Amino acid sequence: MDILTALVVVPALTVLVLFFAKDLRQARVWAALGTGVELILAVVLTFWYLQLRGEGHAEEMLFTKDVLWFKSLNIHYAIGVDGISVSLILLTAIVLFSGVFISWHMEELSKEFFISLIVLGTGVFGFFISLDLFTMFLFYELAVIPMYLLIGIWGTGPREYAAMKLTLMLMAGSALLLVGILGLYFYSAPEGGQPTFNLLALARVDFPISMQRFFFPLIFTGFGVLGALFPFHTWSPDGHASAPTAVSMLHAGVLMKLGGYGAFRVAMYLLPDAAAEMSWIFIILTAVSVLYGAFGALRQTDLKYINAYSSVSHCGLVLFAILMMNKTSFDGAVLQMLSHGLMTALFFALIGMLYERLHTRDVYKMGGLMKVLPVISSLYVVAGLASLGLPGLSGFVAEMTIFVGAFQHEDSFYRIAVIGSVSAIVVTAVYILRVVGIMLMGPLKNPAFADLPSIAWQERLGAALLLVPIVGMGLFPGWLSEMIMNSLDQLVARF
């Protein structure tokens, strides 16, 4: 079995084994073993990929495999990876493994919870390795559908409303995607040949501009809904706020990255002429996402809503960078996906730890927590500093790369949009430092919080799995940026 297929087979086998788990202990042990093997596979894949590139393998995709599984429609199980997808696979494996430990004491329907969580992860892995658009779409739906159950059953607050809103909006985006994918399929053989869903084959088709103008906004918006594109972002804050901790981690840390990756890999890559012609429309929308998300976070008092609106801003920055259409901004977009995935997963993990102990997420009901929960509080400060772009942490590397790449445009419109987006950093610093000051500093506001349980071993492990790459990416970004940049030459050439 090839390593890419193993990435979807291992979680599928883990789900099968979980069906026979008898109690919480067995469920969490099997979930940890399955996701641990998945993390090892992702690390091995990264090393093999770097080794092959170092040996001079210059193919656009490595570890490719193609098996016909639906002949009449020419649908294939076609897989392969480049530096972009390898880095996102590694991100997914880290967040999924961490999420299992953060959910270590999930007692309500624990077996079913871990099954749903790993099914979601399976869809994400399959999405990132797929080179056939129909197969990619199937994995996309496999990743999205479990969210309804995870929020509706294990969530808090108005969970039914949040789950339904999320599902309906993402299904609407899926409908746009399906129309766009079918459009690419039927236009891929205009002279009576056999149409194809293969991504690399579609890249060699010269689609007419009239067709591109129609299908580009459908595909970009379809993926943009999952990437929290304004004004289709409203499902995200409600979904984050009601989701259980590990689901929020996967939701913001991994699932939203499918939107940015799909917009980049499918809409921009396959329809470059329409992307260049219509980018200004989506640049306005993404710039609004960046600013709106930052100001929205500034107005919130619930920790989950603060992080949810922050995710709208950071994911908006990913789409913004993609639309700038140069190598540096593309590199920054992928780095931002990785950085945001790690730090927002850490944020939600810490918020879950605090909620378990305090039974509130309202920052104004907290105060002085640094004295009683020093480890959790210190980790929250580090995650906040990464979010506001402090040098030495992942956020600085990603955001500076985006802004440098975006400002390379000589057109005044692009530069004004960049300046507007850069201003969101100031707003981010304000709401992060405000929350840290209110929640962690000063005297202990509530005497009932004086004797809180310290951070448990599984929580330490889950947080460490996220903290180490945040710091590592900030201090040693070169190898990661080079791996991504080496995969961008053929993409950039299309613009």
LUMLOMI-449305 format. One record per residue (C-alpha): residue number from 1; z, x, y. Coordinates in steps of 0.05 Angstrom, whole numbers, always signed. Layout:
N
> NUM; Z; X; Y
...
//
This chain:
495
> 1; +0; +0; +0
> 2; -18; +28; +68
> 3; +36; +36; +121
> 4; +10; -18; +168
> 5; +9; -71; +113
> 6; +79; -49; +94
> 7; +101; -68; +164
> 8; +88; -141; +148
> 9; +103; -139; +74
> 10; +173; -109; +81
> 11; +200; -165; +126
> 12; +166; -217; +82
> 13; +203; -188; +22
> 14; +267; -187; +62
> 15; +259; -261; +77
> 16; +248; -274; +3
> 17; +311; -237; -16
> 18; +351; -272; +39
> 19; +336; -339; +7
> 20; +381; -318; -50
> 21; +438; -292; -7
> 22; +503; -327; -24
> 23; +545; -315; +39
> 24; +547; -283; +107
> 25; +562; -214; +79
> 26; +502; -213; +34
> 27; +457; -243; +88
> 28; +473; -191; +141
> 29; +471; -133; +91
> 30; +401; -152; +67
> 31; +378; -165; +138
> 32; +403; -97; +160
> 33; +370; -62; +100
> 34; +304; -97; +111
> 35; +301; -84; +186
> 36; +327; -13; +174
> 37; +268; +1; +127
> 38; +222; -29; +180
> 39; +250; +20; +233
> 40; +240; +79; +185
> 41; +168; +57; +174
> 42; +157; +52; +250
> 43; +185; +122; +261
> 44; +143; +150; +204
> 45; +81; +115; +232
> 46; +94; +147; +300
> 47; +100; +217; +270
> 48; +38; +208; +227
> 49; -1; +182; +286
> 50; +18; +241; +330
> 51; +2; +289; +274
> 52; -68; +260; +262
> 53; -83; +262; +337
> 54; -58; +333; +339
> 55; -106; +351; +283
> 56; -164; +326; +324
> 57; -176; +255; +297
> 58; -209; +221; +357
> 59; -225; +153; +328
> 60; -208; +94; +372
> 61; -162; +65; +318
> 62; -126; +101; +262
> 63; -100; +76; +195
> 64; -155; +24; +194
> 65; -167; -24; +137
> 66; -215; -83; +131
> 67; -212; -137; +77
> 68; -254; -200; +80
> 69; -211; -261; +66
> 70; -252; -320; +93
> 71; -326; -307; +82
> 72; -357; -369; +113
> 73; -326; -356; +181
> 74; -328; -279; +174
> 75; -252; -274; +182
> 76; -223; -208; +160
> 77; -155; -177; +149
> 78; -174; -120; +196
> 79; -118; -73; +219
> 80; -111; -9; +257
> 81; -69; +23; +312
> 82; -75; +68; +373
> 83; -21; +99; +416
> 84; -8; +33; +453
> 85; +4; -9; +391
> 86; +44; +47; +357
> 87; +92; +51; +415
> 88; +102; -25; +416
> 89; +112; -27; +340
> 90; +168; +25; +349
> 91; +199; -18; +405
> 92; +197; -80; +361
> 93; +231; -44; +303
> 94; +286; -17; +347
> 95; +302; -84; +380
> 96; +299; -122; +314
> 97; +346; -74; +278
> 98; +393; -74; +337
> 99; +392; -151; +340
> 100; +416; -156; +268
> 101; +479; -116; +285
> 102; +491; -154; +349
> 103; +489; -218; +306
> 104; +535; -188; +253
> 105; +585; -245; +258
> 106; +536; -303; +261
> 107; +572; -353; +216
> 108; +533; -417; +226
> 109; +475; -420; +176
> 110; +474; -344; +176
> 111; +422; -338; +121
> 112; +374; -385; +156
> 113; +386; -350; +223
> 114; +367; -281; +196
> 115; +307; -310; +160
> 116; +281; -342; +224
> 117; +295; -277; +263
> 118; +257; -234; +213
> 119; +199; -283; +209
> 120; +192; -277; +284
> 121; +191; -201; +277
> 122; +139; -205; +222
> 123; +92; -243; +269
> 124; +102; -191; +323
> 125; +86; -132; +276
> 126; +25; -168; +250
> 127; +1; -183; +320
> 128; +4; -110; +342
> 129; -34; -83; +281
> 130; -89; -136; +279
> 131; -161; -120; +298
> 132; -188; -188; +278
> 133; -175; -239; +334
> 134; -166; -298; +286
> 135; -115; -259; +245
> 136; -82; -237; +309
> 137; -77; -309; +332
> 138; -44; -329; +266
> 139; +9; -275; +273
> 140; +18; -296; +346
> 141; +35; -367; +324
> 142; +80; -340; +269
> 143; +120; -303; +323
> 144; +124; -362; +371
> 145; +141; -420; +324
> 146; +210; -395; +299
> 147; +234; -394; +372
> 148; +240; -470; +370
> 149; +287; -467; +311
> 150; +326; -407; +335
> 151; +341; -439; +403
> 152; +346; -511; +380
> 153; +395; -497; +323
> 154; +434; -435; +343
> 155; +429; -440; +419
> 156; +480; -462; +471
> 157; +479; -509; +530
> 158; +418; -555; +536
> 159; +387; -522; +476
> 160; +342; -580; +453
> 161; +312; -585; +523
> 162; +302; -510; +528
> 163; +271; -505; +458
> 164; +223; -563; +471
> 165; +203; -536; +539
> 166; +190; -467; +512
> 167; +150; -494; +453
> 168; +107; -541; +493
> 169; +89; -489; +546
> 170; +74; -435; +495
> 171; +32; -484; +454
> 172; -7; -500; +517
> 173; -20; -426; +526
> 174; -40; -422; +452
> 175; -91; -477; +463
> 176; -124; -437; +519
> 177; -124; -376; +475
> 178; -156; -412; +417
> 179; -212; -437; +462
> 180; -222; -367; +490
> 181; -223; -334; +421
> 182; -272; -384; +394
> 183; -316; -373; +455
> 184; -317; -298; +441
> 185; -333; -313; +368
> 186; -392; -359; +381
> 187; -421; -316; +437
> 188; -417; -253; +394
> 189; -482; -269; +358
> 190; -527; -304; +409
> 191; -591; -292; +369
> 192; -571; -325; +304
> 193; -533; -268; +272
> 194; -465; -276; +240
> 195; -410; -283; +292
> 196; -348; -239; +287
> 197; -275; -239; +307
> 198; -270; -163; +301
> 199; -242; -133; +365
> 200; -281; -68; +361
> 201; -346; -104; +345
> 202; -336; -153; +402
> 203; -326; -94; +450
> 204; -398; -73; +435
> 205; -426; -142; +454
> 206; -454; -149; +524
> 207; -428; -218; +542
> 208; -465; -253; +599
> 209; -425; -256; +664
> 210; -428; -332; +666
> 211; -394; -335; +599
> 212; -342; -283; +621
> 213; -325; -322; +683
> 214; -308; -383; +641
> 215; -269; -350; +584
> 216; -233; -293; +620
> 217; -185; -339; +659
> 218; -172; -379; +596
> 219; -152; -319; +554
> 220; -114; -283; +610
> 221; -76; -346; +628
> 222; -62; -362; +555
> 223; -30; -294; +545
> 224; -1; -296; +615
> 225; +41; -358; +597
> 226; +79; -315; +546
> 227; +81; -258; +597
> 228; +116; -304; +648
> 229; +57; -308; +695
> 230; +72; -349; +757
> 231; +72; -410; +759
> 232; +76; -415; +683
> 233; +141; -377; +678
> 234; +190; -435; +681
> 235; +201; -438; +605
> 236; +229; -367; +605
> 237; +296; -373; +644
> 238; +316; -437; +607
> 239; +296; -408; +540
> 240; +335; -343; +552
> 241; +397; -380; +577
> 242; +402; -425; +516
> 243; +381; -375; +462
> 244; +432; -339; +419
> 245; +442; -265; +436
> 246; +395; -233; +385
> 247; +341; -284; +400
> 248; +345; -269; +475
> 249; +339; -196; +458
> 250; +276; -207; +417
> 251; +249; -260; +464
> 252; +251; -217; +527
> 253; +249; -149; +494
> 254; +191; -160; +446
> 255; +159; -229; +446
> 256; +140; -228; +520
> 257; +104; -162; +507
> 258; +53; -200; +466
> 259; +30; -231; +531
> 260; +19; -165; +566
> 261; -12; -132; +505
> 262; -59; -191; +492
> 263; -81; -196; +564
> 264; -96; -122; +563
> 265; -127; -115; +493
> 266; -167; -179; +492
> 267; -180; -208; +561
> 268; -189; -143; +600
> 269; -220; -102; +545
> 270; -272; -152; +520
> 271; -290; -185; +587
> 272; -288; -128; +637
> 273; -339; -155; +686
> 274; -302; -219; +698
> 275; -237; -181; +700
> 276; -263; -137; +756
> 277; -292; -197; +793
> 278; -232; -244; +786
> 279; -174; -195; +786
> 280; -155; -211; +858
> 281; -135; -282; +838
> 282; -87; -258; +784
> 283; -62; -200; +827
> 284; -36; -252; +876
> 285; -3; -291; +820
> 286; +28; -229; +789
> 287; +53; -203; +856
> 288; +86; -271; +867
> 289; +117; -265; +797
> 290; +146; -197; +815
> 291; +177; -220; +880
> 292; +196; -290; +858
> 293; +231; -264; +796
> 294; +271; -214; +837
> 295; +292; -265; +890
> 296; +306; -316; +835
> 297; +354; -267; +801
> 298; +388; -255; +869
> 299; +406; -330; +873
> 300; +436; -337; +803
> 301; +509; -332; +782
> 302; +499; -340; +706
> 303; +488; -271; +674
> 304; +434; -296; +627
> 305; +395; -329; +684
> 306; +401; -266; +725
> 307; +370; -225; +669
> 308; +319; -280; +654
> 309; +292; -280; +725
> 310; +294; -205; +725
> 311; +249; -207; +663
> 312; +200; -251; +700
> 313; +196; -198; +754
> 314; +189; -139; +707
> 315; +138; -173; +662
> 316; +100; -194; +724
> 317; +96; -120; +741
> 318; +64; -107; +673
> 319; +7; -157; +686
> 320; +1; -131; +758
> 321; -10; -60; +732
> 322; -61; -82; +681
> 323; -103; -115; +735
> 324; -107; -50; +775
> 325; -156; -25; +722
> 326; -146; +50; +724
> 327; -117; +99; +673
> 328; -52; +113; +709
> 329; -35; +40; +721
> 330; -53; +23; +648
> 331; -6; +78; +626
> 332; +48; +50; +672
> 333; +39; -20; +644
> 334; +52; +3; +573
> 335; +111; +46; +595
> 336; +139; -15; +632
> 337; +133; -58; +570
> 338; +172; -6; +531
> 339; +224; +5; +585
> 340; +235; -68; +599
> 341; +238; -85; +525
> 342; +295; -34; +514
> 343; +336; -48; +576
> 344; +331; -124; +575
> 345; +350; -124; +501
> 346; +411; -81; +520
> 347; +428; -128; +577
> 348; +426; -190; +532
> 349; +466; -154; +478
> 350; +521; -137; +529
> 351; +520; -207; +558
> 352; +531; -234; +488
> 353; +590; -187; +477
> 354; +621; -210; +543
> 355; +610; -283; +528
> 356; +644; -277; +459
> 357; +706; -249; +494
> 358; +707; -287; +560
> 359; +673; -353; +541
> 360; +638; -353; +608
> 361; +575; -322; +638
> 362; +593; -339; +710
> 363; +600; -273; +749
> 364; +648; -305; +799
> 365; +698; -320; +742
> 366; +699; -247; +724
> 367; +725; -185; +760
> 368; +757; -119; +743
> 369; +728; -117; +673
> 370; +718; -42; +677
> 371; +793; -35; +666
> 372; +797; -77; +603
> 373; +727; -67; +573
> 374; +706; +3; +595
> 375; +653; +16; +542
> 376; +616; -51; +551
> 377; +623; -45; +627
> 378; +595; +26; +628
> 379; +536; +6; +585
> 380; +522; -52; +632
> 381; +521; -3; +691
> 382; +472; +42; +655
> 383; +426; -17; +638
> 384; +430; -40; +710
> 385; +412; +29; +737
> 386; +352; +31; +689
> 387; +330; -37; +715
> 388; +332; -15; +788
> 389; +292; +48; +772
> 390; +343; +104; +776
> 391; +311; +173; +762
> 392; +329; +199; +693
> 393; +324; +131; +660
> 394; +264; +93; +631
> 395; +255; +45; +689
> 396; +239; +100; +739
> 397; +185; +131; +695
> 398; +150; +64; +684
> 399; +153; +37; +754
> 400; +133; +101; +789
> 401; +73; +108; +743
> 402; +52; +37; +760
> 403; +59; +45; +835
> 404; +23; +112; +836
> 405; -34; +84; +795
> 406; -39; +19; +834
> 407; -39; +55; +901
> 408; -100; +96; +880
> 409; -143; +37; +902
> 410; -172; +48; +971
> 411; -182; -26; +983
> 412; -130; -53; +1033
> 413; -119; -116; +992
> 414; -95; -77; +932
> 415; -50; -32; +973
> 416; -18; -91; +1009
> 417; -4; -122; +941
> 418; +27; -57; +918
> 419; +72; -52; +979
> 420; +94; -124; +968
> 421; +110; -110; +895
> 422; +147; -45; +912
> 423; +194; -85; +957
> 424; +219; -121; +895
> 425; +255; -56; +877
> 426; +301; -65; +937
> 427; +317; -136; +916
> 428; +330; -113; +845
> 429; +379; -60; +870
> 430; +415; -114; +911
> 431; +426; -163; +854
> 432; +444; -109; +803
> 433; +495; -75; +848
> 434; +522; -142; +871
> 435; +535; -165; +799
> 436; +566; -97; +780
> 437; +611; -100; +841
> 438; +635; -172; +829
> 439; +640; -169; +753
> 440; +665; -100; +738
> 441; +699; -70; +799
> 442; +764; -86; +835
> 443; +828; -117; +808
> 444; +828; -160; +746
> 445; +813; -230; +771
> 446; +836; -270; +710
> 447; +902; -249; +677
> 448; +878; -282; +612
> 449; +827; -225; +607
> 450; +880; -171; +604
> 451; +882; -166; +528
> 452; +810; -171; +505
> 453; +785; -141; +439
> 454; +748; -75; +448
> 455; +676; -64; +427
> 456; +667; -67; +351
> 457; +630; -15; +309
> 458; +569; -58; +297
> 459; +564; -73; +372
> 460; +569; +1; +387
> 461; +513; +16; +338
> 462; +468; -40; +364
> 463; +478; -17; +436
> 464; +468; +56; +419
> 465; +401; +41; +385
> 466; +377; +15; +453
> 467; +413; +63; +499
> 468; +387; +127; +467
> 469; +312; +112; +478
> 470; +326; +87; +549
> 471; +356; +155; +567
> 472; +307; +193; +523
> 473; +246; +160; +554
> 474; +274; +175; +624
> 475; +287; +249; +609
> 476; +229; +264; +562
> 477; +171; +216; +578
> 478; +115; +266; +568
> 479; +100; +258; +494
> 480; +101; +182; +500
> 481; +57; +179; +562
> 482; +8; +228; +530
> 483; +4; +186; +467
> 484; -12; +125; +509
> 485; -61; +161; +556
> 486; -101; +188; +497
> 487; -115; +116; +476
> 488; -139; +94; +544
> 489; -204; +133; +553
> 490; -250; +81; +520
> 491; -212; +24; +553
> 492; -219; +53; +623
> 493; -292; +70; +611
> 494; -308; -5; +607
> 495; -288; -13; +680
//
